[in-house]
Amino acid sequence: MKRYGIFLHSQGRGLYELRHILVLAQQSYPSLRQEMAPAWQIVKHRQPLQEILFRAMFSVAVCWGWKRFATLLLLGMEGIARIGELLKATRADLVLPSDLVGMH
Protein backbone atom coordinates (compact mmCIF):
# COMPACT_ATOMS: atom_id res chain seq x y z
CA MET A 1 0.00 0.00 0.00
CA LYS A 2 2.80 2.41 0.83
CA ARG A 3 4.38 1.83 -2.57
CA TYR A 4 1.04 2.53 -4.23
CA GLY A 5 0.84 5.83 -2.32
CA ILE A 6 4.32 6.79 -3.46
CA PHE A 7 3.37 5.86 -7.02
CA LEU A 8 0.23 8.04 -6.87
CA HIS A 9 2.29 10.97 -5.59
CA SER A 10 4.91 10.53 -8.33
CA GLN A 11 2.16 10.61 -10.95
CA GLY A 12 0.69 13.83 -9.51
CA ARG A 13 -2.51 12.04 -8.54
CA GLY A 14 -4.72 13.00 -5.62
CA LEU A 15 -3.97 11.76 -2.15
CA TYR A 16 -7.69 11.15 -1.71
CA GLU A 17 -7.32 8.05 -3.92
CA LEU A 18 -4.96 6.46 -1.39
CA ARG A 19 -7.25 7.47 1.48
CA HIS A 20 -10.26 5.84 -0.17
CA ILE A 21 -8.37 2.61 -0.88
CA LEU A 22 -7.02 2.46 2.68
CA VAL A 23 -10.48 2.96 4.18
CA LEU A 24 -11.97 0.30 1.89
CA ALA A 25 -9.15 -2.14 2.67
CA GLN A 26 -9.49 -1.53 6.42
CA GLN A 27 -13.23 -2.11 6.30
CA SER A 28 -12.85 -5.26 4.20
CA TYR A 29 -9.83 -6.68 6.05
CA PRO A 30 -9.72 -5.31 9.63
CA SER A 31 -6.95 -7.72 10.58
CA LEU A 32 -4.55 -5.90 8.22
CA ARG A 33 -4.90 -2.57 10.01
CA GLN A 34 -1.40 -2.67 11.52
CA GLU A 35 0.19 -3.48 8.16
CA MET A 36 -1.44 -0.37 6.67
CA ALA A 37 0.23 2.00 9.14
CA PRO A 38 3.09 2.97 6.78
CA ALA A 39 0.60 3.88 4.05
CA TRP A 40 -1.43 5.99 6.51
CA GLN A 41 1.79 7.83 7.39
CA ILE A 42 2.00 9.03 3.79
CA VAL A 43 -1.53 10.42 4.05
CA LYS A 44 -0.98 12.01 7.47
CA HIS A 45 2.40 13.62 6.84
CA ARG A 46 1.69 15.26 3.52
CA GLN A 47 1.17 18.91 4.40
CA PRO A 48 -0.34 21.49 2.05
CA LEU A 49 2.29 24.11 3.04
CA GLN A 50 5.86 24.02 4.19
CA GLU A 51 6.00 24.40 7.98
CA ILE A 52 7.99 27.67 7.85
CA LEU A 53 5.51 29.24 5.42
CA PHE A 54 2.57 28.12 7.55
CA ARG A 55 4.12 29.63 10.69
CA ALA A 56 4.84 32.92 8.92
CA MET A 57 1.34 33.17 7.48
CA PHE A 58 -0.26 32.27 10.80
CA SER A 59 1.86 34.81 12.71
CA VAL A 60 1.03 37.61 10.29
CA ALA A 61 -2.68 36.74 10.39
CA VAL A 62 -2.71 36.84 14.20
CA CYS A 63 -0.74 40.10 14.34
CA TRP A 64 -3.08 41.76 11.85
CA GLY A 65 -6.17 40.53 13.69
CA TRP A 66 -7.33 38.21 10.91
CA LYS A 67 -8.89 35.68 13.28
CA ARG A 68 -10.89 33.75 10.66
CA PHE A 69 -7.91 33.41 8.31
CA ALA A 70 -5.62 32.32 11.16
CA THR A 71 -8.22 29.76 12.24
CA LEU A 72 -8.61 28.42 8.70
CA LEU A 73 -4.83 28.07 8.37
CA LEU A 74 -4.60 26.22 11.66
CA LEU A 75 -7.49 23.88 10.89
CA GLY A 76 -6.21 23.30 7.36
CA MET A 77 -2.79 22.25 8.63
CA GLU A 78 -3.72 20.40 11.80
CA GLY A 79 -7.32 19.36 11.21
CA ILE A 80 -8.92 16.79 8.97
CA ALA A 81 -11.36 19.04 7.16
CA ARG A 82 -11.12 19.79 3.47
CA ILE A 83 -10.58 23.39 2.42
CA GLY A 84 -14.11 23.63 0.98
CA GLU A 85 -15.56 22.50 4.30
CA LEU A 86 -13.48 25.07 6.14
CA LEU A 87 -14.54 27.92 3.88
CA LYS A 88 -18.23 27.08 4.31
CA ALA A 89 -17.96 26.64 8.08
CA THR A 90 -19.46 29.07 10.56
CA ARG A 91 -18.66 29.66 14.23
CA ALA A 92 -21.45 27.22 15.10
CA ASP A 93 -19.41 24.44 13.44
CA LEU A 94 -16.43 25.00 15.75
CA VAL A 95 -16.50 23.61 19.28
CA LEU A 96 -14.04 25.23 21.68
CA PRO A 97 -13.30 24.21 25.27
CA SER A 98 -15.15 27.33 26.46
CA ASP A 99 -18.27 26.02 24.69
CA LEU A 100 -18.20 22.92 26.88
CA VAL A 101 -17.87 24.63 30.25
CA GLY A 102 -20.79 23.62 32.44
CA MET A 103 -21.82 20.71 30.19
CA HIS A 104 -21.78 17.26 31.77
C-alpha positions as CSV (number, residue, x, y, z in Angstrom):
1,M,0.0,0.0,0.0
2,K,2.8,2.4,0.8
3,R,4.4,1.8,-2.6
4,Y,1.0,2.5,-4.2
5,G,0.8,5.8,-2.3
6,I,4.3,6.8,-3.5
7,F,3.4,5.9,-7.0
8,L,0.2,8.0,-6.9
9,H,2.3,11.0,-5.6
10,S,4.9,10.5,-8.3
11,Q,2.2,10.6,-10.9
12,G,0.7,13.8,-9.5
13,R,-2.5,12.0,-8.5
14,G,-4.7,13.0,-5.6
15,L,-4.0,11.8,-2.1
16,Y,-7.7,11.2,-1.7
17,E,-7.3,8.1,-3.9
18,L,-5.0,6.5,-1.4
19,R,-7.3,7.5,1.5
20,H,-10.3,5.8,-0.2
21,I,-8.4,2.6,-0.9
22,L,-7.0,2.5,2.7
23,V,-10.5,3.0,4.2
24,L,-12.0,0.3,1.9
25,A,-9.2,-2.1,2.7
26,Q,-9.5,-1.5,6.4
27,Q,-13.2,-2.1,6.3
28,S,-12.8,-5.3,4.2
29,Y,-9.8,-6.7,6.0
30,P,-9.7,-5.3,9.6
31,S,-6.9,-7.7,10.6
32,L,-4.6,-5.9,8.2
33,R,-4.9,-2.6,10.0
34,Q,-1.4,-2.7,11.5
35,E,0.2,-3.5,8.2
36,M,-1.4,-0.4,6.7
37,A,0.2,2.0,9.1
38,P,3.1,3.0,6.8
39,A,0.6,3.9,4.0
40,W,-1.4,6.0,6.5
41,Q,1.8,7.8,7.4
42,I,2.0,9.0,3.8
43,V,-1.5,10.4,4.1
44,K,-1.0,12.0,7.5
45,H,2.4,13.6,6.8
46,R,1.7,15.3,3.5
47,Q,1.2,18.9,4.4
48,P,-0.3,21.5,2.1
49,L,2.3,24.1,3.0
50,Q,5.9,24.0,4.2
51,E,6.0,24.4,8.0
52,I,8.0,27.7,7.8
53,L,5.5,29.2,5.4
54,F,2.6,28.1,7.5
55,R,4.1,29.6,10.7
56,A,4.8,32.9,8.9
57,M,1.3,33.2,7.5
58,F,-0.3,32.3,10.8
59,S,1.9,34.8,12.7
60,V,1.0,37.6,10.3
61,A,-2.7,36.7,10.4
62,V,-2.7,36.8,14.2
63,C,-0.7,40.1,14.3
64,W,-3.1,41.8,11.9
65,G,-6.2,40.5,13.7
66,W,-7.3,38.2,10.9
67,K,-8.9,35.7,13.3
68,R,-10.9,33.8,10.7
69,F,-7.9,33.4,8.3
70,A,-5.6,32.3,11.2
71,T,-8.2,29.8,12.2
72,L,-8.6,28.4,8.7
73,L,-4.8,28.1,8.4
74,L,-4.6,26.2,11.7
75,L,-7.5,23.9,10.9
76,G,-6.2,23.3,7.4
77,M,-2.8,22.3,8.6
78,E,-3.7,20.4,11.8
79,G,-7.3,19.4,11.2
80,I,-8.9,16.8,9.0
81,A,-11.4,19.0,7.2
82,R,-11.1,19.8,3.5
83,I,-10.6,23.4,2.4
84,G,-14.1,23.6,1.0
85,E,-15.6,22.5,4.3
86,L,-13.5,25.1,6.1
87,L,-14.5,27.9,3.9
88,K,-18.2,27.1,4.3
89,A,-18.0,26.6,8.1
90,T,-19.5,29.1,10.6
91,R,-18.7,29.7,14.2
92,A,-21.4,27.2,15.1
93,D,-19.4,24.4,13.4
94,L,-16.4,25.0,15.7
95,V,-16.5,23.6,19.3
96,L,-14.0,25.2,21.7
97,P,-13.3,24.2,25.3
98,S,-15.2,27.3,26.5
99,D,-18.3,26.0,24.7
100,L,-18.2,22.9,26.9
101,V,-17.9,24.6,30.2
102,G,-20.8,23.6,32.4
103,M,-21.8,20.7,30.2
104,H,-21.8,17.3,31.8
